[in-house]
Amino acid sequence: MNALLFPAAALAEIAGCFAFWAVLREGKPPLWLAGGSLSLLLFAFLLTLSPANTAGRSYAAYGGVYILTALLWLWAVEGVRPDARDMTGVLLCLAGAALILFGPHKN
């Protein structure tokens, strides 16, 4: 479930934050803030659906997927192709996210 949930949550979070960026930094119409706010609400709701047993571990593991999604956004929306350091960093983050989410824990 996390394989679909985390990317969807990341896309909602990035789209919501980007709407604020676009209004404040790129002069887009303030109406973009309404869509951005709804997107951020969707993001928060989606994270509550995680099957992880604790919110903190769910959020920590989500962080690795968020970083990958942010780099895909960088490429697809902003037209900047991630470089080798970006990709190395995201692989390290995904490995950490997997350890947090799937590793054995005492509680």
N, CA, C and O atoms as a printed pandas DataFrame, in Angstrom:
     atom_number atom_name residue_name chain_id  residue_number  x_coord  y_coord  z_coord
0              1         N          MET        A               1    0.817   -1.198    0.000
1              2        CA          MET        A               1    0.000    0.000    0.000
2              3         C          MET        A               1    0.861    1.262    0.000
3              4         O          MET        A               1    0.522    2.244   -0.662
4              5         N          ASN        A               2    1.979    1.241    0.745
5              6        CA          ASN        A               2    2.851    2.413    0.791
6              7         C          ASN        A               2    3.429    2.752   -0.568
7              8         O          ASN        A               2    3.739    3.913   -0.838
8              9         N          ALA        A               3    3.579    1.752   -1.432
9             10        CA          ALA        A               3    4.139    1.994   -2.763
10            11         C          ALA        A               3    3.257    2.936   -3.578
11            12         O          ALA        A               3    3.762    3.638   -4.455
12            13         N          LEU        A               4    1.971    2.967   -3.314
13            14        CA          LEU        A               4    1.056    3.902   -3.991
14            15         C          LEU        A               4    0.752    5.118   -3.122
15            16         O          LEU        A               4    0.633    6.238   -3.620
16            17         N          LEU        A               5    0.630    4.887   -1.836
17            18        CA          LEU        A               5    0.225    5.942   -0.914
18            19         C          LEU        A               5    1.275    7.037   -0.791
19            20         O          LEU        A               5    0.948    8.219   -0.904
20            21         N          PHE        A               6    2.514    6.670   -0.564
21            22        CA          PHE        A               6    3.553    7.671   -0.357
22            23         C          PHE        A               6    3.788    8.535   -1.601
23            24         O          PHE        A               6    3.890    9.754   -1.465
24            25         N          PRO        A               7    3.878    7.957   -2.809
25            26        CA          PRO        A               7    4.025    8.840   -3.983
26            27         C          PRO        A               7    2.829    9.770   -4.197
27            28         O          PRO        A               7    2.998   10.920   -4.604
28            29         N          ALA        A               8    1.623    9.272   -3.923
29            30        CA          ALA        A               8    0.438   10.135   -4.062
30            31         C          ALA        A               8    0.482   11.270   -3.046
31            32         O          ALA        A               8    0.175   12.415   -3.379
32            33         N          ALA        A               9    0.864   10.957   -1.803
33            34        CA          ALA        A               9    0.978   11.989   -0.777
34            35         C          ALA        A               9    2.062   12.993   -1.142
35            36         O          ALA        A               9    1.882   14.198   -0.968
36            37         N          ALA        A              10    3.181   12.501   -1.646
37            38        CA          ALA        A              10    4.277   13.398   -2.030
38            39         C          ALA        A              10    3.863   14.327   -3.169
39            40         O          ALA        A              10    4.182   15.516   -3.149
40            41         N          LEU        A              11    3.170   13.799   -4.139
41            42        CA          LEU        A              11    2.712   14.632   -5.251
42            43         C          LEU        A              11    1.742   15.702   -4.750
43            44         O          LEU        A              11    1.811   16.853   -5.182
44            45         N          ALA        A              12    0.848   15.332   -3.850
45            46        CA          ALA        A              12   -0.099   16.304   -3.290
46            47         C          ALA        A              12    0.637   17.377   -2.492
47            48         O          ALA        A              12    0.301   18.558   -2.581
48            49         N          GLU        A              13    1.638   16.971   -1.715
49            50        CA          GLU        A              13    2.387   17.948   -0.923
50            51         C          GLU        A              13    3.182   18.890   -1.820
51            52         O          GLU        A              13    3.164   20.105   -1.621
52            53         N          ILE        A              14    3.868   18.340   -2.790
53            54        CA          ILE        A              14    4.683   19.169   -3.678
54            55         C          ILE        A              14    3.805   20.113   -4.492
55            56         O          ILE        A              14    4.139   21.286   -4.656
56            57         N          ALA        A              15    2.695   19.613   -4.998
57            58        CA          ALA        A              15    1.797   20.472   -5.781
58            59         C          ALA        A              15    1.252   21.599   -4.906
59            60         O          ALA        A              15    1.164   22.743   -5.352
60            61         N          GLY        A              16    0.889   21.285   -3.669
61            62        CA          GLY        A              16    0.388   22.308   -2.764
62            63         C          GLY        A              16    1.437   23.357   -2.446
63            64         O          GLY        A              16    1.156   24.555   -2.489
64            65         N          CYS        A              17    2.629   22.918   -2.132
65            66        CA          CYS        A              17    3.702   23.865   -1.830
66            67         C          CYS        A              17    4.091   24.660   -3.067
67            68         O          CYS        A              17    4.397   25.848   -2.971
68            69         N          PHE        A              18    4.082   24.020   -4.219
69            70        CA          PHE        A              18    4.442   24.722   -5.453
70            71         C          PHE        A              18    3.436   25.822   -5.770
71            72         O          PHE        A              18    3.804   26.867   -6.305
72            73         N          ALA        A              19    2.176   25.593   -5.443
73            74        CA          ALA        A              19    1.170   26.638   -5.675
74            75         C          ALA        A              19    1.526   27.894   -4.889
75            76         O          ALA        A              19    1.416   29.003   -5.412
76            77         N          PHE        A              20    1.951   27.732   -3.639
77            78        CA          PHE        A              20    2.365   28.886   -2.844
78            79         C          PHE        A              20    3.624   29.523   -3.431
79            80         O          PHE        A              20    3.730   30.747   -3.505
80            81         N          TRP        A              21    4.565   28.699   -3.841
81            82        CA          TRP        A              21    5.795   29.188   -4.489
82            83         C          TRP        A              21    5.433   30.015   -5.719
83            84         O          TRP        A              21    5.953   31.113   -5.917
84            85         N          ALA        A              22    4.541   29.477   -6.537
85            86        CA          ALA        A              22    4.181   30.145   -7.790
86            87         C          ALA        A              22    3.522   31.500   -7.543
87            88         O          ALA        A              22    3.773   32.457   -8.276
88            89         N          VAL        A              23    2.682   31.582   -6.514
89            90        CA          VAL        A              23    2.021   32.855   -6.194
90            91         C          VAL        A              23    3.036   33.853   -5.643
91            92         O          VAL        A              23    3.087   35.000   -6.088
92            93         N          LEU        A              24    3.828   33.424   -4.692
93            94        CA          LEU        A              24    4.728   34.343   -3.996
94            95         C          LEU        A              24    6.014   34.657   -4.749
95            96         O          LEU        A              24    6.592   35.728   -4.569
96            97         N          ARG        A              25    6.467   33.726   -5.596
97            98        CA          ARG        A              25    7.759   33.933   -6.262
98            99         C          ARG        A              25    7.650   34.142   -7.762
99           100         O          ARG        A              25    8.556   34.697   -8.384
100          101         N          GLU        A              26    6.540   33.699   -8.344
101          102        CA          GLU        A              26    6.408   33.786   -9.793
102          103         C          GLU        A              26    5.226   34.636  -10.225
103          104         O          GLU        A              26    4.954   34.747  -11.421
104          105         N          GLY        A              27    4.523   35.233   -9.285
105          106        CA          GLY        A              27    3.435   36.143   -9.613
106          107         C          GLY        A              27    2.169   35.508  -10.161
107          108         O          GLY        A              27    1.387   36.173  -10.841
108          109         N          LYS        A              28    1.956   34.226   -9.872
109          110        CA          LYS        A              28    0.709   33.574  -10.305
110          111         C          LYS        A              28   -0.461   34.159   -9.518
111          112         O          LYS        A              28   -0.264   34.714   -8.437
112          113         N          PRO        A              29   -1.674   34.039  -10.053
113          114        CA          PRO        A              29   -2.841   34.603   -9.366
114          115         C          PRO        A              29   -3.063   33.974   -7.988
115          116         O          PRO        A              29   -2.795   32.787   -7.801
116          117         N          PRO        A              30   -3.551   34.761   -7.022
117          118        CA          PRO        A              30   -3.801   34.244   -5.671
118          119         C          PRO        A              30   -4.774   33.065   -5.634
119          120         O          PRO        A              30   -4.773   32.307   -4.664
120          121         N          LEU        A              31   -5.590   32.896   -6.649
121          122        CA          LEU        A              31   -6.507   31.758   -6.692
122          123         C          LEU        A              31   -5.753   30.427   -6.638
123          124         O          LEU        A              31   -6.305   29.412   -6.213
124          125         N          TRP        A              32   -4.506   30.435   -7.064
125          126        CA          TRP        A              32   -3.691   29.222   -6.972
126          127         C          TRP        A              32   -3.584   28.737   -5.528
127          128         O          TRP        A              32   -3.404   27.543   -5.288
128          129         N          LEU        A              33   -3.693   29.654   -4.566
129          130        CA          LEU        A              33   -3.581   29.278   -3.157
130          131         C          LEU        A              33   -4.720   28.369   -2.712
131          132         O          LEU        A              33   -4.535   27.533   -1.827
132          133         N          ALA        A              34   -5.883   28.521   -3.310
133          134        CA          ALA        A              34   -7.014   27.647   -2.967
134          135         C          ALA        A              34   -6.702   26.210   -3.381
135          136         O          ALA        A              34   -6.878   25.277   -2.596
136          137         N          GLY        A              35   -6.247   26.043   -4.599
137          138        CA          GLY        A              35   -5.873   24.702   -5.054
138          139         C          GLY        A              35   -4.714   24.138   -4.255
139          140         O          GLY        A              35   -4.693   22.951   -3.928
140          141         N          GLY        A              36   -3.749   24.994   -3.940
141          142        CA          GLY        A              36   -2.615   24.552   -3.138
142          143         C          GLY        A              36   -3.036   24.110   -1.748
143          144         O          GLY        A              36   -2.530   23.116   -1.227
144          145         N          SER        A              37   -3.952   24.840   -1.153
145          146        CA          SER        A              37   -4.440   24.480    0.184
146          147         C          SER        A              37   -5.175   23.144    0.154
147          148         O          SER        A              37   -4.978   22.309    1.037
148          149         N          LEU        A              38   -6.010   22.941   -0.842
149          150        CA          LEU        A              38   -6.720   21.656   -0.969
150          151         C          LEU        A              38   -5.741   20.512   -1.174
151          152         O          LEU        A              38   -5.918   19.424   -0.626
152          153         N          SER        A              39   -4.717   20.763   -1.962
153          154        CA          SER        A              39   -3.709   19.741   -2.207
154          155         C          SER        A              39   -2.974   19.377   -0.915
155          156         O          SER        A              39   -2.687   18.205   -0.673
156          157         N          LEU        A              40   -2.670   20.380   -0.087
157          158        CA          LEU        A              40   -2.003   20.104    1.182
158          159         C          LEU        A              40   -2.914   19.352    2.152
159          160         O          LEU        A              40   -2.442   18.520    2.927
160          161         N          LEU        A              41   -4.212   19.640    2.115
161          162        CA          LEU        A              41   -5.157   18.871    2.931
162          163         C          LEU        A              41   -5.206   17.407    2.479
163          164         O          LEU        A              41   -5.265   16.496    3.305
164          165         N          LEU        A              42   -5.183   17.195    1.168
165          166        CA          LEU        A              42   -5.162   15.828    0.637
166          167         C          LEU        A              42   -3.903   15.105    1.079
167          168         O          LEU        A              42   -3.952   13.939    1.470
168          169         N          PHE        A              43   -2.784   15.796    1.017
169          170        CA          PHE        A              43   -1.509   15.216    1.464
170          171         C          PHE        A              43   -1.614   14.736    2.911
171          172         O          PHE        A              43   -1.249   13.600    3.214
172          173         N          ALA        A              44   -2.104   15.586    3.799
173          174        CA          ALA        A              44   -2.205   15.224    5.215
174          175         C          ALA        A              44   -3.140   14.031    5.412
175          176         O          ALA        A              44   -2.848   13.138    6.207
176          177         N          PHE        A              45   -4.245   14.015    4.698
177          178        CA          PHE        A              45   -5.183   12.889    4.793
178          179         C          PHE        A              45   -4.524   11.596    4.317
179          180         O          PHE        A              45   -4.639   10.563    4.977
180          181         N          LEU        A              46   -3.838   11.646    3.182
181          182        CA          LEU        A              46   -3.227   10.439    2.635
182          183         C          LEU        A              46   -2.221    9.824    3.598
183          184         O          LEU        A              46   -2.145    8.601    3.716
184          185         N          LEU        A              47   -1.449   10.658    4.287
185          186        CA          LEU        A              47   -0.471   10.098    5.219
186          187         C          LEU        A              47   -1.131    9.361    6.383
187          188         O          LEU        A              47   -0.527    8.457    6.959
188          189         N          THR        A              48   -2.349    9.729    6.732
189          190        CA          THR        A              48   -3.027    9.015    7.818
190          191         C          THR        A              48   -3.416    7.598    7.414
191          192         O          THR        A              48   -3.737    6.778    8.274
192          193         N          LEU        A              49   -3.394    7.302    6.128
193          194        CA          LEU        A              49   -3.762    5.972    5.645
194          195         C          LEU        A              49   -2.599    4.979    5.684
195          196         O          LEU        A              49   -2.786    3.800    5.383
196          197         N          SER        A              50   -1.422    5.434    6.045
197          198        CA          SER        A              50   -0.250    4.553    6.083
198          199         C          SER        A              50   -0.471    3.411    7.063
199          200         O          SER        A              50   -0.991    3.627    8.158
200          201         N          PRO        A              51   -0.085    2.204    6.683
201          202        CA          PRO        A              51   -0.243    1.065    7.598
202          203         C          PRO        A              51    0.842    0.993    8.678
203          204         O          PRO        A              51    0.819    0.081    9.504
204          205         N          ALA        A              52    1.782    1.928    8.686
205          206        CA          ALA        A              52    2.826    1.918    9.718
206          207         C          ALA        A              52    2.176    2.025   11.097
207          208         O          ALA        A              52    1.102    2.609   11.239
208          209         N          ASN        A              53    2.831    1.458   12.110
209          210        CA          ASN        A              53    2.226    1.434   13.444
210          211         C          ASN        A              53    2.421    2.737   14.214
211          212         O          ASN        A              53    1.770    2.935   15.240
212          213         N          THR        A              54    3.288    3.622   13.759
213          214        CA          THR        A              54    3.486    4.913   14.418
214          215         C          THR        A              54    3.559    6.022   13.369
215          216         O          THR        A              54    4.052    5.809   12.261
216          217         N          ALA        A              55    3.077    7.177   13.722
217          218        CA          ALA        A              55    3.090    8.310   12.795
218          219         C          ALA        A              55    4.518    8.732   12.473
219          220         O          ALA        A              55    4.838    9.001   11.315
220          221         N          GLY        A              56    5.371    8.790   13.479
221          222        CA          GLY        A              56    6.749    9.240   13.264
222          223         C          GLY        A              56    7.503    8.385   12.266
223          224         O          GLY        A              56    8.197    8.913   11.397
224          225         N          ARG        A              57    7.376    7.067   12.378
225          226        CA          ARG        A              57    8.055    6.186   11.418
226          227         C          ARG        A              57    7.440    6.308   10.027
227          228         O          ARG        A              57    8.146    6.260    9.019
228          229         N          SER        A              58    6.155    6.462    9.984
229          230        CA          SER        A              58    5.497    6.645    8.697
230          231         C          SER        A              58    6.009    7.909    8.019
231          232         O          SER        A              58    6.339    7.891    6.834
232          233         N          TYR        A              59    6.076    9.007    8.771
233          234        CA          TYR        A              59    6.537   10.276    8.201
234          235         C          TYR        A              59    8.004   10.198    7.800
235          236         O          TYR        A              59    8.394   10.738    6.764
236          237         N          ALA        A              60    8.813    9.535    8.609
237          238        CA          ALA        A              60   10.237    9.410    8.298
238          239         C          ALA        A              60   10.452    8.605    7.016
239          240         O          ALA        A              60   11.247    8.991    6.159
240          241         N          ALA        A              61    9.744    7.492    6.891
241          242        CA          ALA        A              61    9.867    6.677    5.684
242          243         C          ALA        A              61    9.330    7.425    4.469
243          244         O          ALA        A              61    9.895    7.342    3.378
244          245         N          TYR        A              62    8.249    8.147    4.663
245          246        CA          TYR        A              62    7.679    8.957    3.591
246          247         C          TYR        A              62    8.690    9.964    3.056
247          248         O          TYR        A              62    8.686   10.285    1.867
248          249         N          GLY        A              63    9.546   10.457    3.928
249          250        CA          GLY        A              63   10.532   11.459    3.525
250          251         C          GLY        A              63   11.399   11.004    2.365
251          252         O          GLY        A              63   11.705   11.803    1.479
252          253         N          GLY        A              64   11.797    9.752    2.348
253          254        CA          GLY        A              64   12.610    9.242    1.236
254          255         C          GLY        A              64   11.844    9.268   -0.078
255          256         O          GLY        A              64   12.392    9.633   -1.118
256          257         N          VAL        A              65   10.585    8.880   -0.026
257          258        CA          VAL        A              65    9.750    8.894   -1.231
258          259         C          VAL        A              65    9.494   10.336   -1.669
259          260         O          VAL        A              65    9.452   10.634   -2.862
260          261         N          TYR        A              66    9.324   11.226   -0.692
261          262        CA          TYR        A              66    9.134   12.651   -1.006
262          263         C          TYR        A              66   10.330   13.189   -1.793
263          264         O          TYR        A              66   10.152   13.921   -2.766
264          265         N          ILE        A              67   11.526   12.837   -1.381
265          266        CA          ILE        A              67   12.729   13.330   -2.057
266          267         C          ILE        A              67   12.763   12.839   -3.499
267          268         O          ILE        A              67   13.072   13.615   -4.403
268          269         N          LEU        A              68   12.454   11.572   -3.730
269          270        CA          LEU        A              68   12.395   11.058   -5.098
270          271         C          LEU        A              68   11.344   11.806   -5.914
271          272         O          LEU        A              68   11.605   12.205   -7.049
272          273         N          THR        A              69   10.178   11.993   -5.346
273          274        CA          THR        A              69    9.097   12.686   -6.051
274          275         C          THR        A              69    9.475   14.136   -6.341
275          276         O          THR        A              69    9.146   14.659   -7.405
276          277         N          ALA        A              70   10.160   14.787   -5.407
277          278        CA          ALA        A              70   10.599   16.163   -5.629
278          279         C          ALA        A              70   11.573   16.247   -6.798
279          280         O          ALA        A              70   11.513   17.191   -7.586
280          281         N          LEU        A              71   12.459   15.281   -6.916
281          282        CA          LEU        A              71   13.397   15.289   -8.049
282          283         C          LEU        A              71   12.680   15.001   -9.365
283          284         O          LEU        A              71   13.046   15.553  -10.403
284          285         N          LEU        A              72   11.670   14.146   -9.330
285          286        CA          LEU        A              72   10.877   13.914  -10.542
286          287         C          LEU        A              72   10.109   15.181  -10.923
287          288         O          LEU        A              72    9.978   15.496  -12.106
288          289         N          TRP        A              73    9.605   15.903   -9.926
289          290        CA          TRP        A              73    8.933   17.195  -10.165
290          291         C          TRP        A              73    9.918   18.187  -10.789
291          292         O          TRP        A              73    9.594   18.884  -11.751
292          293         N          LEU        A              74   11.123   18.236  -10.223
293          294        CA          LEU        A              74   12.166   19.115  -10.747
294          295         C          LEU        A              74   12.354   18.892  -12.241
295          296         O          LEU        A              74   12.488   19.844  -13.010
296          297         N          TRP        A              75   12.362   17.635  -12.640
297          298        CA          TRP        A              75   12.587   17.277  -14.035
298          299         C          TRP        A              75   11.332   17.527  -14.876
299          300         O          TRP        A              75   11.405   18.175  -15.920
300          301         N          ALA        A              76   10.193   17.020  -14.432
301          302        CA          ALA        A              76    8.967   17.060  -15.245
302          303         C          ALA        A              76    8.337   18.450  -15.314
303          304         O          ALA        A              76    7.865   18.861  -16.375
304          305         N          VAL        A              77    8.323   19.175  -14.199
305          306        CA          VAL        A              77    7.612   20.448  -14.146
306          307         C          VAL        A              77    8.555   21.633  -14.368
307          308         O          VAL        A              77    8.218   22.579  -15.080
308          309         N          GLU        A              78    9.739   21.572  -13.753
309          310        CA          GLU        A              78   10.654   22.701  -13.841
310          311         C          GLU        A              78   11.691   22.563  -14.950
311          312         O          GLU        A              78   12.451   23.493  -15.218
312          313         N          GLY        A              79   11.716   21.401  -15.588
313          314        CA          GLY        A              79   12.591   21.208  -16.737
314          315         C          GLY        A              79   14.072   21.091  -16.419
315          316         O          GLY        A              79   14.909   21.313  -17.294
316          317         N          VAL        A              80   14.410   20.745  -15.181
317          318        CA          VAL        A              80   15.808   20.585  -14.774
318          319         C          VAL        A              80   16.051   19.106  -14.491
319          320         O          VAL        A              80   15.440   18.523  -13.596
320          321         N          ARG        A              81   16.942   18.517  -15.259
321          322        CA          ARG        A              81   17.223   17.085  -15.092
322          323         C          ARG        A              81   18.115   16.853  -13.871
323          324         O          ARG        A              81   19.165   17.482  -13.742
324          325         N          PRO        A              82   17.701   15.948  -12.972
325          326        CA          PRO        A              82   18.541   15.633  -11.809
326          327         C          PRO        A              82   19.903   15.092  -12.251
327          328         O          PRO        A              82   20.004   14.378  -13.249
328          329         N          ASP        A              83   20.943   15.438  -11.500
329          330        CA          ASP        A              83   22.281   14.967  -11.851
330          331         C          ASP        A              83   22.652   13.740  -11.011
331          332         O          ASP        A              83   21.843   13.242  -10.227
332          333         N          ALA        A              84   23.871   13.270  -11.187
333          334        CA          ALA        A              84   24.320   12.052  -10.510
334          335         C          ALA        A              84   24.283   12.206   -8.984
335          336         O          ALA        A              84   23.948   11.256   -8.276
336          337         N          ARG        A              85   24.618   13.376   -8.485
337          338        CA          ARG        A              85   24.568   13.571   -7.025
338          339         C          ARG        A              85   23.138   13.534   -6.515
339          340         O          ARG        A              85   22.874   12.999   -5.438
340          341         N          ASP        A              86   22.204   14.106   -7.288
341          342        CA          ASP        A              86   20.794   14.016   -6.912
342          343         C          ASP        A              86   20.371   12.556   -6.816
343          344         O          ASP        A              86   19.727   12.151   -5.848
344          345         N          MET        A              87   20.734   11.776   -7.816
345          346        CA          MET        A              87   20.305   10.377   -7.856
346          347         C          MET        A              87   20.973    9.553   -6.755
347          348         O          MET        A              87   20.338    8.677   -6.167
348          349         N          THR        A              88   22.233    9.822   -6.475
349          350        CA          THR        A              88   22.912    9.124   -5.378
350          351         C          THR        A              88   22.242    9.456   -4.054
351          352         O          THR        A              88   22.006    8.573   -3.229
352          353         N          GLY        A              89   21.938   10.728   -3.856
353          354        CA          GLY        A              89   21.266   11.146   -2.632
354          355         C          GLY        A              89   19.919   10.488   -2.457
355          356         O          GLY        A              89   19.578   10.047   -1.359
356          357         N          VAL        A              90   19.143   10.415   -3.535
357          358        CA          VAL        A              90   17.817    9.819   -3.411
358          359         C          VAL        A              90   17.912    8.313   -3.143
359          360         O          VAL        A              90   17.077    7.765   -2.424
360          361         N          LEU        A              91   18.898    7.652   -3.699
361          362        CA          LEU        A              91   19.067    6.219   -3.413
362          363         C          LEU        A              91   19.407    5.997   -1.941
363          364         O          LEU        A              91   18.903    5.062   -1.318
364          365         N          LEU        A              92   20.253    6.849   -1.394
365          366        CA          LEU        A              92   20.563    6.751    0.035
366          367         C          LEU        A              92   19.318    6.988    0.884
367          368         O          LEU        A              92   19.083    6.286    1.867
368          369         N          CYS        A              93   18.535    7.969    0.500
369          370        CA          CYS        A              93   17.308    8.276    1.249
370          371         C          CYS        A              93   16.296    7.139    1.171
371          372         O          CYS        A              93   15.660    6.807    2.170
372          373         N          LEU        A              94   16.144    6.543   -0.003
373          374        CA          LEU        A              94   15.200    5.431   -0.147
374          375         C          LEU        A              94   15.655    4.215    0.650
375          376         O          LEU        A              94   14.832    3.494    1.213
376          377         N          ALA        A              95   16.972    3.986    0.697
377          378        CA          ALA        A              95   17.484    2.877    1.510
378          379         C          ALA        A              95   17.170    3.138    2.987
379          380         O          ALA        A              95   16.762    2.225    3.706
380          381         N          GLY        A              96   17.358    4.362    3.431
381          382        CA          GLY        A              96   17.025    4.715    4.808
382          383         C          GLY        A              96   15.541    4.590    5.089
383          384         O          GLY        A              96   15.141    4.112    6.150
384          385         N          ALA        A              97   14.729    5.018    4.143
385          386        CA          ALA        A              97   13.274    4.917    4.311
386          387         C          ALA        A              97   12.845    3.454    4.430
387          388         O          ALA        A              97   11.998    3.116    5.257
388          389         N          ALA        A              98   13.426    2.601    3.611
389          390        CA          ALA        A              98   13.090    1.173    3.674
390          391         C          ALA        A              98   13.495    0.576    5.018
391          392         O          ALA        A              98   12.755   -0.220    5.596
392          393         N          LEU        A              99   14.659    0.956    5.511
393          394        CA          LEU        A              99   15.111    0.462    6.809
394          395         C          LEU        A              99   14.159    0.906    7.924
395          396         O          LEU        A              99   13.818    0.124    8.811
396          397         N          ILE        A             100   13.737    2.167    7.866
397          398        CA          ILE        A             100   12.822    2.684    8.883
398          399         C          ILE        A             100   11.470    1.977    8.813
399          400         O          ILE        A             100   10.912    1.591    9.840
400          401         N          LEU        A             101   10.957    1.811    7.623
401          402        CA          LEU        A             101    9.609    1.271    7.459
402          403         C          LEU        A             101    9.552   -0.245    7.673
403          404         O          LEU        A             101    8.625   -0.753    8.303
404          405         N          PHE        A             102   10.548   -0.962    7.144
405          406        CA          PHE        A             102   10.469   -2.422    7.137
406          407         C          PHE        A             102   11.417   -3.103    8.135
407          408         O          PHE        A             102   11.311   -4.310    8.352
408          409         N          GLY        A             103   12.332   -2.353    8.737
409          410        CA          GLY        A             103   13.275   -2.960    9.679
410          411         C          GLY        A             103   12.587   -3.360   10.959
411          412         O          GLY        A             103   11.542   -2.813   11.310
412          413         N          PRO        A             104   13.172   -4.317   11.660
413          414        CA          PRO        A             104   12.580   -4.728   12.939
414          415         C          PRO        A             104   12.739   -3.619   13.982
415          416         O          PRO        A             104   13.799   -3.003   14.094
416          417         N          HIS        A             105   11.691   -3.383   14.724
417          418        CA          HIS        A             105   11.677   -2.369   15.787
418          419         C          HIS        A             105   11.161   -2.994   17.064
419          420         O          HIS        A             105   10.379   -3.945   17.032
420          421         N          LYS        A             106   11.600   -2.457   18.185
421          422        CA          LYS        A             106   11.158   -2.983   19.481
422          423         C          LYS        A             106    9.697   -2.672   19.756
423          424         O          LYS        A             106    9.031   -3.427   20.465
424          425         N          ASN        A             107    9.185   -1.575   19.208
425          426        CA          ASN        A             107    7.776   -1.224   19.430
426          427         C          ASN        A             107    7.177   -0.650   18.191
427          428         O          ASN        A             107    5.999   -0.294   18.182
